[in-house]
């Protein structure tokens, strides 16, 4: 199909062919598990099942920041879920997240395990549990939550919209790429204008709003996702660049970005995290040996 071809939707849509593109093998119009698979459980209070995509990085950064801030009760096991292999459709994973998306968290710190899914919900759950990285009230809390939910609503236009049609779709469609490139640049402008007068998303305080926005828009600002830095001229958003570099310099962020990561330089990958010492011993080396 070309941009000049026209498509008339049928009266009733049916799933009768693969959608095409890089992730066609895991896209389907129905929910629920495809196979039986029990998830592993480690020794720590929190069991995270995830992958080092931007949504996964939000949560591993939060855990590492909590630990760096002295919250020893935030120790966690991070288990790798390979979404390209459909592991998110296993019965154990679906039992935690019926939406079959990473990340998924099982909070076993209390008498009854609590399942939490959706990255923003996990950030809020942990922030409220430990009283950290979420202002207690007033304007600062409102700003933090506003930017947190801004990210949750905006990132699908960046990922499923621009990212899909620019990088993954089997056919390059000018209208679709133009439509979503325009929206992503508008989002970058929203961030840039705000950061011209604010150090962080919620003002002077580093919060879960920064942890939510940075993995998506920080990576975009550095040309690390979709190979679209030049196309979108990301360097022109200088306040976003300043904020991105400031967040990236945090040691906890650097550790969090490594966890469940399976792409890029092997030195930047920690496939699974079960102890702080894993950053030194390289869990992926252990997995390779196994």
Buried (B, 14 or more C-beta within 10 A) or exposed (E): EEEEEEEEEEEEEEEEEEEEBEEEEBEBEEEEBBEEBEBEEBEBBBBBBBBBBBBBBBBBBBBBBBBBEEBEEBBBBBBBBEBEEBBBBBBBBBBBBBEBBBBBBBBBBEEEEEEBBBBBEBBBBBBEBBEBBBBEEEEBBEBBBEBBEBBBEBBEBBBEBBBBBBBBBEEEBEEBBEBBBEBBBEBBEBBBEBBEEBBBBBBEBBBBBBBBBBBBBBBBBBBBBBEBBEBBEBEEBEBBBBBBEBBBEBEBBBBBBBBBBBEEEEEEBBBBBBBEEBBEEBBBEEEEEE
